[in-house]
Amino acid sequence: MACRLHSDEKQYQSTMDAPQTLSHSLAMESSKSRSVDGGQLLSLVDDDVSVRESLPDLLGEFGFTTRAFSSAQEFLSSDCIDDTGCLILDVAMPGMSGPELYQELKHRGQEIPTIFITGQRDETIRTRLLKQGAVEFLLKPLNDEALVAAIRTAIQAN
């Protein structure tokens, strides 16, 4: 992967040797199978530090390599855009929102399969984003099974 990490960032690598007593039922299933991401990078953009710390660890249990970003601008200025096989975007963030980042990437010709996540139930936004081509729109707290299914769909679309 050409995506480089800066010295102050934590890298989340996939692990196929997950402990036998994982707290997530699907993680037990995935630890017995081959990597499901085909080596593609998942990029997560969320201003919530707890999501940026916990979600990559959870996804690592499923065999995914994840890179977390605190803002849309941080993602746009990274060298990870071309390596990203699936983008997980928070809807509401300070500065550029998830939907605005999604449109900016499309404007740049970067068609990355995208999953939106949010803590706010808003059917209008959900409907609009799905019509614009988003893979899925999930509510926080995230359901592990729904998230993994959406990621698999996104990777197949890529």
Order of alpha helices (4+ residues) and beta strands (2+ residues): alpha-beta-alpha-beta-alpha-beta-alpha-beta-alpha-beta-alpha
